[in-house]
Amino acid sequence: MAAQNIKTPKKTLLEMLEAYNISKLDLIIYSSCLFVFIVSLGIFIFFSGDLLLKQNDYKELSEDFDGSQMLKTQEAEITAGFAAMDKAVFGLRNKFLSEKQVNDFKEAVKKLAKKYGCDKIDATERSEPVDSIESFLVKTKDGEKKTLKIKFKKRSMEFTFQMTLGNFFGFLKSLENSNKMIEILPFRVAQGDEPNTVRLNNFVVMVYVVPIELDKELADLVGDVTFEDHITDVLLGDKAQVVPVTEKKILVRENVKTRDGAWDIRPIFRVIEAPKPPAVVPPVELKYFMTAGNTFLFTYNNDNNNPFYATPGGILKTRDGKTIPNYDTLKLVEVTKMGFILEMEDVKGELSKLRR
């Protein structure tokens, strides 16, 4: 017998699921849940992306807001800075002298020196002023950029004067607090003509002068103004208080007081004076006049109307207590047969009775 092919009928998906006790209702439920899950997942992804976009927008808006607040603050600062620029320019300009103030400065220094006990001060302007040219790139109020070539002038003034060392220190402190830009060149201090004084022969002060051309350029930057009408006067600072301290009529130190502090300045020069020659005892002009008991009378310079009286051991004086000029301590030490022994400052001499 020929073999017969027996075909196994194919089962549908539903029949296979039913074999596992999965009914059609279960499939409907599972399919619905899966659909709901997919839809929910899609909605979540959509809203998550939208939220992320909104967060980015919020971040950008916050940064823009912070930036705008900073710009407002900077704008206020810049506005205030520009508002104060004119005043700052005037303040800086007043640090320098104008052409008309050069002589004012010279007179101010001379006046200051006299306040510090200087009786005489000579002032001369030295050689021609030195010009210094500098280039600057500036922007005008209209926003235009331009290059300025600014010419500064230095003028040197030479002073010669004498004063005590403490007063000179106070003089320098006053110059240090000047409202004008100045420069003091190295100087030498020498012994003055008077005791405890110093002499400055070449005390040079450099002053900075702004030419009229520069004033015109500055006026273009800060407005149409005339600087000469706004320049402050020359002020050389507060005068220091100098108090001399002496002992036995000799200057020991000078106490200098300023708002910056106090200093003790001691003399650095001592004038060596030759010793005085010993006094002639008795003086040549002294003569014996007469005797009255234990009192002896003498005349000086042939003046019989004003005799000098003395007893042994006493100083020669008139009736009203006056002594012989430059012989204040001349005294009668001893009376001898031929004359008198007189003494002053350990120097003794004899006056004859015959010297009338």
Buried (B, 14 or more C-beta within 10 A) or exposed (E): EEEEEEEEEEEEEEEEBBEEEEEEEEEEEEEEEEEEEEEEEEEEEEEEEEEEEEEEEEEEEEEEEEEEEEEEEEEEEEEEEEEEEEEEBBEEBBBBBBBEBBEBBBEBBBEBBBBBBBEEBEBEBEEEBEEEEEEEEBEEEEEEEEEBEBEBBEBBBBBBBBBBBBBBBBBBBBBEBBEBBBEEEEEEBEBBEEBBBBBBBEBBBBBBBBBEEBBEBBBBBBEEBEBEEEBEEBEBBEBBEBEBEEEEEEBEBBBBBBEEEEBEBEBEBEEEEEEEEEBEBBBEBBBBBEEEEEEBBBBBEEEEEEBBBBEBEEBBBBEEEEBBEEBEEBBBBEBEEEBBBBBBEEEEBBBEBEBE
